[in-house]
Amino acid sequence: MASLDEPLRGVVGGKAAARAEKAFGLRTTGDLLRHYPRRYVRRGELTDLASLRDGEDVTVFAQVAKVTSRRMKARRGRLLEVTVTDGSARLALTFFNKVEYWERQLSPGRHGMFAGRVSTFAGKRQLAHPEFKLLGADDADKAAEYAAELIPVYPATRDFSSWDIEKCVRVVLDTLGEVDDPLPEDLRERHGLDGLTTALLGVHRPTDLAEADRARTRLKWDEALVLQAVLAQRRRAAAALPATARPARAGGLLDAFDARLPFSLTGGQRDAGGIIAADLARTHPMHRLLQGEVGSGKTVIAVRAMLQVIDAGGQAALLAPTEVLAQQHYRSITELLGPFGQAGRLDGADQATRVALLTGSQGAAARREALLDAASGAAGIVIGTHALLTEHVQFADLGMVVIDEQHRFGVEQRDALREKARGTRPHVLVMTATPIPRTVAMTVYGDLDTSTLTELPAGRSPIATHVVPAAEKPRFLARAWERIREEVAAGRQAYVVCPRIGGEDDGGPGDATDGPATADTDGPESFLDEEDVGPRRPPLAVLDLAPALAEGPLAGLRLRVLHGRLPAEEKDAAMRAFADGLADVLVATTVVEVGVDVPNATAMVVMDADRFGVSQLHQLRGRVGRGSEPGLCLLVTETPEGTKARDRLDAVAATLDGFRLARLDLEQRREGDVLGAAQAGRKRSLKLLTLLSDEALIGQAREEAAALVDADPELASQPALAAAIGSLLDEEQAEFLEKT
């Protein structure tokens, strides 16, 4: 059997191997053969040059139309300008040296592949000094065959072009024999899949697009089955881990809490609560994702689960991404519990617990009291930010961890809290309103048990969302501020959200001081599109906009400011003033994105809305319409119609369905790297497999992997599959999955 582990240096030579490693980290023949073509062109099909965007690194297939040279004015030497065409649009290629040589090569009528970075000069789109490969067929007898031939186009760099990659792949394939196949033969027969060697030849040297598609389907199975086998092994191992069972107890705090609830649970809340209660009663750790629309009542479900754990003698920790949200949870849970959360105090019930709050900016006395309550077990519920993760925080018996909006925390941070349980693993409940790429990916790939809330509690009002095109129609922006004044005049309140804090020491877009800086954070400006790249003003900032509003369109209204750099007591004071109706308008950053609950707030204006991601906009607008009055969300943007950014905003305005928006999020960014800490849109271990288009294939692979692992947990009878897992999962990635 041929090996895919051979160093490239010994097959393609030292120089090419060095370029492959520098460009893409490709070290072995297997690495190179899994660097797949991103598309194919026929020699007779030209690239649509009108679709090129400034700043893109492209490889285009075009025909030379015109060649001109002239002496340069500002420097010595000649400039060669070659115009290439796809039959309608044109693209300039400029060369500054060896002009005579290039002129001889690039004669009109020749076809070629041209690679470089697109830019615009003097109103013309160009590639400056591109790499190129001319394609010629002098033998007339071979013309038809030549025109029909498929040319693979690879992800490439300036120093390692698509045709350089093609040349290296050709050398490797010419020396490749039959390779070990990670897919068992009976599985391949069941699903009509090619062998691995056939698939590798088919994806790099297809005779037609049907062969390429067949090869890609087979190679997607490799990725899906390896991943599913790993997750099946993890699930099996997790089921064997010990956890303390926390069964429900009749006549305990949970029953007393339910009797005091001023509203009825929805059917979905009752169903999800029942499933979680059963999970908590088992002797292996729960690992469940509770996903539901903004305002669907996830917090009540979490509180009921935490009370079940307290009734069984344990404690629960709730990890929130920001201080504002931690304080909001503390206030709302304390209010929900009433006398049952005031143990040892005058207004406490006979049967009660305590709720402790731990944040990074607490005063020494309050922090000391909270630490003591957590360590002694007096506090059954401990709420906090990443301050909960520090080594000073100890629990008497941590039985459950609730993680709110998990995408705001790194895997290591989540793991640090889980490790505070003594002896056995705590049960884990993750809550999210709009699943973000990795959350969705891990769910579909089968790593989490999932409960979904689809109905909103009674009394929730609809939210109308509109895009305000400020550059095209300034009058619309003026009308937006009039709408805010109308809401305030009617006795209601409003938010104005900006992507930046501002001020002299501003570190840039986002609100980095509002929570742990993690790669999972979906921050402003994470969604700038290539087509929108160009001169742009800085994003609007709270500290600049608030005074402008106070002196301008919102003059006379009571404005408060909230952002992550405020001291904790000022943050709390601003939030309390708004919650108590002492402020009309809260001008804030994304600190208000999750969990903030002010039923009287009915309107929100999001400035520079194109700087935010889809899920973030959905979260933000969930802050309004939480009472009996309808909500209004206005997305202000200067991006023109027809751009991807504007299309995204139109999509958010068109639906309140968070699950549809989660799919849109994935279409825009693709899922994060399931096998490591890389985030959505960056380098991924999964090269071909995509969540939305391959759901059916992933489901089939999950069933096959589960059967294989159930029959042979260590895959001893499947050495090629075990080896594929080993090569895909390095130690760091394996640890990541185990923590997740």
N, C-alpha and C positions, 0 to 999 in steps of 0.2 A: 504493500500500500504506500502511495506517495504521502509525504507529510506536508501539512500546511504550516508547520512550525519552522521551516528552513529560513535562516536569515536572508534578507533580500540581497545583502552585499555579495553573497556567493553566487547569486543567480543573475542579477541585472548589472552588477558592477558597483564599485564603491561610490562613484560620483552620483549616479542616479539614486542609489540607496540613501545617500546623505540628503538629497533634495526631498525624497519621499518622506523621510523622517522629520525633516525640518518643517515641511509644509503641513503634514497631516498626522505625524506620529506613527507612520507605517514602518514596521520593523521586520515583519516576516512576510512570506508569500501569502499566508492566509489573510494578514492585514490588508495587503494590496488587493487580493481578489474580493475582499468584502468592502472595498471602496468602489461602490457601484456607479454606473453611469446615471446621471440624473435625467437624461433624455437621449433620444436618438434623432439624427437628421438623415434624410436621403440626399444624395448629391444634387438631385434635381429640385429640392425644396429649399427655398431661401428663408432666412430669419426675418421676422417682421421688425424692421428697423425702427418703425414708428413707436414701438412699445418700449424702447430702451429709456432708462432714467439716469440722470446724472448721479455719479457716485457708485453705480453698479459696476462690479467686475464681471465682464461678459465674455463669452465665446460666441461669435456670430458666423453664420455661413452666408456669404454674399458673393456678388459678381463685380469685378472691377469694371467701372464705367468710364473713368477719365483719369489721366495722370498729367499733372502739371508741376513744374519746378520753377523756382525764382530765387534770386539772390536776397538774402536777409538784410534788412536795413540796420538793425541795432547791433548785429554781430557778424563776424566773418562766416563765410560758408553759404551753402544753398539749403533751401527748404523744399522738400518734396511733399506735395499734397495729392493723395490718391482718393478718388471718390468711388465708393462702392455702393451698390444698390440691391434692393430685393425686388425691383420691378416697379416700385412706387416711391418709397421713401429712400433717402440717401444718407450716407454717413461718411465723414471725412477721416482719413488716416494721415497723420502727419509724421514725417521723418526728418531728422536734423543732421544726420551724418551718413556717410557712405551712400549719398544720394544716387550716384550713377549706378551703383550695384542694385539698389532697390528698384530703380527705374527700369532696369533691364528685366528684373524678375516680374514686376507687377504690370503687365501689359493689359490693355483693355480686352475684355472678353473672358479673362481667366476667372475661374471660381476658386474660392479659398475659405479657410477658417481663420478668423482674425480675433485675437484675444487681447483685452486691455481694460482700462477703467474709463467709463464714459464721462465726458466733460463737455462743456459748452464754451466756445470761443468765438467772438464776433458774430454771435447769433447762430452759429452752426454747431451741431452735435458732432463730437469727434472722439477718436481714440488716438492719444499721443504715443507715437513710437510703439505700436502694438507688436506682439509676437504674431507670426502667421505661418500657415502651412498651405501652399498652393496645391490644388487638386487637379490633375490633368489626365486625359485619356487620349493619347495620340493614336492608339490603335482603333480604327473605326469599327472593327468587328466586335470590340468589347464595349462599345458605347452604351448599349441597352443595359447590360449587366452592371456596368460602372454606375449608371444613373440610378439604378434600383438599389445599390448597396447601402446598407445602414451604417452610419458612422456614430459610434458612441460618443457622447459629450459628457465629460466627467467634471465634478467639482474640482476646480483648479486654482492655482495661484499664479502670480506673475513669473515666479521662478520655476514653477513646475506645471507646465501647461497641459491642457487636455490631451494633446497628441503625444507629449512626453509620457503621460500616464498610460495612454493606449499602447505605446511602444513597449513599456515595461510589462504591461499585462500580457501582451502578445508573447514576450519571451517566457514568462512564467507558464502560460497555458501550453506553449510548445513543449515544455519539459515536464508537464504535469501528467502523472498516471492516474489510476483509480485511487480515490481518497476514502478514508473512513467516513461512514455516513452516520450522523447522530440520530437520524430518524429510523426507527426499526422498520424492517422490510414489510411486515404485515400492516403497519400504520400507513406506509406509502401506498400500498395496494388499496387499502380502504378508501383513501382520499384521492387516488389517481395522481400521485406526485412523482416527478422525475427523481432519479438518483442525484446525489450532490454534485458529482463531476459533470454530469449532463447539464445541471442547472447553472453551474459556474460558466461553462462554455456558452450556454444559451443567453445568459445575461450580458456577457462581454462581447460575444460574437454571434448575435442572432442573425438568421437568414431573413426573418421577417418579424413584425411586431408581435404576432401571435406567439412565436417562440420566446421572445423577450418577456411577454406577460406571464407565460407558463413558468419560466425560470424564476421570475420575481415572486410569484405565488409560492413556489417551493421554498425559496429562501426566506420568505416571511414566516413560513412554518418553522424553520430553524430557530428564528428569534422567539416566536411565540411559545414553542414547546420548551425551549431552554428556560425561559422566564417562568412559565407555568410550573415546570418541574421544581425550580427553586422555591417558588411560593408554596407549592404543595408540601415540600419538605419542611418549610418554615411553619406552615399551619399545623403539620403533624407534630413538630417539636413543641410548638406553643401549647397544643392540647395536652401535652405531657407535663408541662410546667405546673408546679403547685401554686395554688392561690387559696386564700382563706375564703370559704363560702360565706356569703353575707345574706342569708335568707330573710324574707320579710317576717316581721313579728307582729302578731295581732295585739292591738291595744297599745302600740308604741307611738313614737313621735309622728310617723308617717300617717297613721290613722287620724291622729289629732289634727294634723295639718290639713288633711283632705276634708275633714269635717268643717274646718274654718274657711276654706277657699270661698271667696265671694262670687265665683263663676263656675260653670260646668266645663269639664274638659271636653275637647272635641273627640270624635271617634278615633281620629288618627293619633291624638295624644294618648288616649287610653290604650290603643293597640301597641304603640311604641313603648309606653311605660311597662306594659305587661311583659313584653319581650326582654326589656332591660332587667326587670325584676327577676326573670328566670335566669338570665345570664349571671347576675350577681349571686345567685344561690348555688352556682356550680363551683367545683373545686379546681377549675383552671381559669386563667384570667380572661375576662371579657376584653375584646378589642373591637369596639363598635363605632361606626360613623353614624351620627344623627344629622341628617341633612334636611333642611326645610326652608321654605320661602322666608324672606325677611318678615319678622313679626308673626311667625306661625306658632310660637309658644314653646320653643326649645328649652328656654330657661326653666320653666315650670317642670318639665320632664326631668331635667338635670337635678333640680332641688329635691324632687320626690325620690330619685335614685340615691342622692346623698343621704337623705333621711333614713332610707332603708339600711344603708351601710352603718349609720350612727346607731340605729336600733340594734344592729348586730355587734355593737361594741367597737366599731372602727371610726376612722376619720376620713374626710374627703377634702381634696385640694382642688380649687378652681383656678386655672392659669389663664389670665387675660393678656392680650397683647399690648395694651396701653394703660397708663395710670388712670386716665379718664374712664375707660371701660371697667377697670378693676373697681374704682370708686362707685361707678354706676351699678355694677353687680352687687357690691356691698350694700348700697342703699336699698336696691329693689328686693334683694333676698332678705335683708333684715326686716323690711316692711312686710314682705309676704309671710315671714315666720311669726311676726308680732311677738307675743309673750313666749312663744316656743324657742325664740332665739336669744332670750335674755336670762340664761341660767345664772343663778347666784345674785340676781339684781332684784330690787324691790318689785318691779313690774313683771318679773319672770314667772312663768307657769311652774307648777310643781314638777312637771316632766318637761325639761327643756335642755337646750344646748347653747353654745355660744358661737358667734360668727366673728372671725378675726380678719383684719385687713393688713397685708404686708406689701409695701411698695418701697422703691429705692429712695424716695425723698421724704420719708416719714421722719418726724422728730424722734429723738432718742427715747423719750419716755413711752410714746405710743408704740414704737418698734419693740422695745423691751417687753412691754405687756403682751403684744401679739406673739412674740417668740416664746414667751413663757406659756401662753395658752395653747400654742401648737405642741410644744414639747411635753406638757403635762397631760394633754388630752382634753383639757377643759373646753377648747374650741373644737367642736365637731366639724365645722366648716372653716377652712382657711382659704381666703381669696387673695390673690396677689398677681403681680407682674413677674418678670424674670427675676425679681428679688427673691422669689420663692426658691430659686435654683441655687442660691448661695449655700456654702457649706455650713453656715451658722444656723440654718433653719432645720430643725429636727421635729419629727412627729412621734407621738406615742405609739400609734398604730395606724399607719396610712393604708386605708383599704381601697380607696378609689381616687383616680385622677380625672378631672374634667378639663378638657382643653378647648377653649373657645376660639374659633377662627384659627385653626391649626396652621394655615399657610403663613401666618405671621411669625412662626417659631421655627428655628432650625431643628433638625433631628436630634442633635446633641443636647439641645436645651430641653426638649421633651423627655429625652432619656434620663437626664440628670434628675428630674423630679420623680420619675418612676423608680429610680434607684434608692430613693429615700424610704421606701417601704422596707420593713425589717423581715428577713426570712423568706417571705413569699412575694410574688409579683402582685401589684395592685391591679384592680380592674380599671380599664381605661375607656372613657367615653369622649369622642371627638365631636365637636359641633361645628357646623358650617352652614351659612345661608346660601351662598352660591359656590358650588364646588369649583375649585381652581384646577388647572391642568393636572398636577400630580395627584391631587385627591381623587379626581375622577378616574385617572389612569389606574391608580392602585385599587380603586373599587372595582372597576371592570376587570382588571387583571386578577381580582379575587383575593386580595390581601386583607380586606376588611369586611366584617359583617356590616350590613347597611340597614338602617331604618329611615324611612322617608315620610315627612309630613307635607301633605299637599293642600290641606284646607286651612284657611285663616280662621282665627277665633272670631266669634260673633262680635259685631260692633266695629270691625276694621273697615276703613273707608277706602274707596278706589283712589289711585294716584294717576293724574294726567301728566304726561311728560312731553315737552316740546323742545325742539332745537331752535336756538336763537342765533341766526347768522349775522353776527355783529358787524362784520366788515361789509357785507353786501347790503344790509338793511339796518343802519344805525338806529332808525326809529323803533325797531323791534327791541333793542336793548333799553331804550328810554321807556318803552312800554313795560318791560320786565320790572324796572324799578317802581313804576306806577302800581303794578300788581302787588308788589311787596307792601307799599303804603296802604293799598286797599285792604290787604289781609290784616295789617296792624290796626287800621281804623275799625275793623270789625271785631277787634279784641283778640286777634290771634297773633302768632309769632312766626319768625322765619330764620332760616340759615342762609349765609352766603359762604361758599367754600372756595378756597384758593389752593393751587398746587404747591405754594411756597410760603415760608414764614416771612423772609425779607430781613432787612436790617443790615448793618455794616458787617456783622460776623456771620452772615448767612452762608452756609456751606453749599448751597445749590438747591435744586428742586427736591421736593419731598419733605418729610417731617421726621428725619432720622432720629430725633431725640424723643419721639413719642413711643418708642418701644425698642425691643432688641433689634439690632440691624442684622437681618437674616436674608439669605438668598431667596427665601420663599416670598418675601414681601413684594406685593404687586404695587409698586410706587408710581407716582406721576412720571410722565415722560418715558415709561417703559414701552410705549406703543407708538413711537414716531415711525412713520413709514418711509421707505426709501423714496417714494414718489413725492413725499412732502418735504424732503431735505432741501434746505436752502437757507437764506438769511432769515432768522426768526428772532423776534424780541424775546427777552427772558420771560418765563411764566409769571403771571401776576402773583403778588405776595400780599399776605394778610396785613403786614405792617404798613404797606403802601396804600392798599385799597381802603382799609377801614377809615383813615382820616379823610380820604377823598369822598367817600360816601357820606360821612358825617357832615361835611361842608357842602355837599352837592345834592344828589337825588334823594338821599335819606336824611337830610337835615331835619332836626327836631325830634327824630326817633331816638330811643334809648339803645345804643349799640354797645355790645361787649365783645372783647377779643379773646380767642382761645387757640393756643398752639402749644407745641411740645417743649418749647424753651422756657415757658413760664414756670416759676416755682410751684411746687405741688399745692400750696395753700391758695395761690392765685388761680390756678386751674380749677380747683374745687369751688372757689368763690364764684368764678365766672359761670361754671356749670350750674351751681345752686341758684344763682341769680336768674339764669335763664329758665331753669326748671320751676322756680317759684313765681315766674311772671314778672320779675323786676327788670327784665331786659326785653326789648322788642325784637332785636335782630342780633344773632350771634355770628360774627365774622370769624371763620375758623379754617384750619387746615383739615386734613383727613383724620384728625383725632376723633372726629364725630362719626367716623365711618361705620363703626359697629357698636351695637348695644346701647347707644344713647336713646333714652325713652322720654320724650316730652310730648304728651298727647295734644297739647295746645299748639304745637308747631305744625303749620299746614303748608308752608311754602319753602322751597329751596332754590337758590340760584347757584349753579356750579360754573365758575369762571374757568376759561381755557379748558373746557370739558374734554377736548381732544387729547389732552395730556394724561388722561386717566384711562385705565383699562376697563373693559366691559363689566367685569364682576365688581370692580370698585365703584363704578357709577351706580350699579344696581344696589349695592350696599348703602351708598350715600342716600339715594332717594328713599330708602326704607326708613329714614329718620322722620319722614312726614307721613301724614295719613294714618297716624297711630291712634287717633281719637275718632269722634263721631263725624267730624268735618272732612270733606274730600281734600286730598293732597295735591300739590302742584310742584313739579320739578322742571326747571328751565335750564337747559344745557347750552351755555354760551360758548360760541366758537368763532374763530376767524378763518377756519379752513374752508376752501371753496367746495362747491358741490362736485360730486364725481370722484373725490379722493377717497382712499380707503378709510382715513380717519373720519371723514364725514359720513360715509356709509355705516361705520360702526355706531356713530351717534344716532343715526336714523333707526338702526336696528334696536338700540336700547329704547328709543322713544316709541317704537312700534309694539313692544310687548312688555308685560310685567312678569312673564314666565321665566323664573331664574334658571330653570333647567334648560330651556331653549338657549338662553344667553350663555350658559356654561358650554354648550356645544359650539356656539359662535366663538367663544373665547378660545376653544381648542382649534377651531379652523384658522383663527388668526395667528396663534402662537405655537401650536402643537403641544403635546403633553411634555412635561418635564422628564428628565432622565430617570426612569423608574429604578435604575440600578445604581444610582449614586446621587451626589449632591448637586450635579449640574441642573440648571433651571430651564424652564420652557424657552425654546428658541435657541439654546446654546448646543454645544456638541452633545450628541446622544449616543448611547450604546445601541439603541434600536435604530437601525439604518433605514429599513424599509417599512416596518410595521407602524401603522397609524391607527389611532384609537377609533376615529369615527368611521372610516371606510372599512376597517378590518374587524369590527365587533363580532361578526359571525365566526370568522376564522379563529379569533381569540377564544371564543366560547368552546369551539371544537377542541382546540389545543388544551384548554383547561381540563376538559373531560378526559382526554387521552393521558395527560400528565398525571392526573389524580389516580387513574387506573394503574399506571406504571409505578408510581410511588407507593400506592397501597400494596401492590404485589411485591415490590422490592425497594424498601425505603432508601437504601444506599445506592441503588441503581448499579449494583455489582454485575448484573447480567446485561447491562447496557453500557459497556466501557466507552463507546464513542460519544454517547449523550453525556455521560459523567465528565468526560474530557472537555466537551464543549462548554459545560457549565463552569468547569475550572478555568478555561481560558477567558470566558466572558466575565466571570465574577472574580475580581481580584480580592484580596483580603479586606480592603477598605470598603468595597461595595457589599461584600457579604456582611460585614459588621453593620453597615447602613441598613440593610434589609432587616437584620435581626432587631435593631433598635426600633425601626419603624413598626 
